[in-house]
Amino acid sequence: MLIYEVTVTVDENVRGEFEKFMAESHIPAVLGTGRFEAAFFAGSDGVYRIGYHCDSREDLDAYLADHAYRLRSEIAERFPSGIVTERQVLDIIALFPGPAVNA
């Protein structure tokens, strides 16, 4: 299992548009490729992290080969300036379940 993590530094003047685009369009599109199990989207002071959970390196490689270019191009077209992106792959060493929540 691994996390494909994308860190994006976003200029103040496009933060609202960026958050909306990521939450409503881009992240659902990435998950829609069928290569990731879940994602998180977090941010503070213009630095955002998006983590995509993947069961295998093969799934990540297939995403990168078949979908990444198109989805990255959509972001580049929408935000030709004002964002800087970094990517990394993290192996999940262990998962720890949280406490059960009684409603």
Buried (B, 14 or more C-beta within 10 A) or exposed (E): BBBBBBBBBBEEEBBEEBBEBBEEBBBEEBBEBEBBEEBEBEBEEBEBBBBBBBEEEEBBEBBBEEBBEEBBEBBEEBBEEBBEBEEEEEEEEEEEEEEEEEE
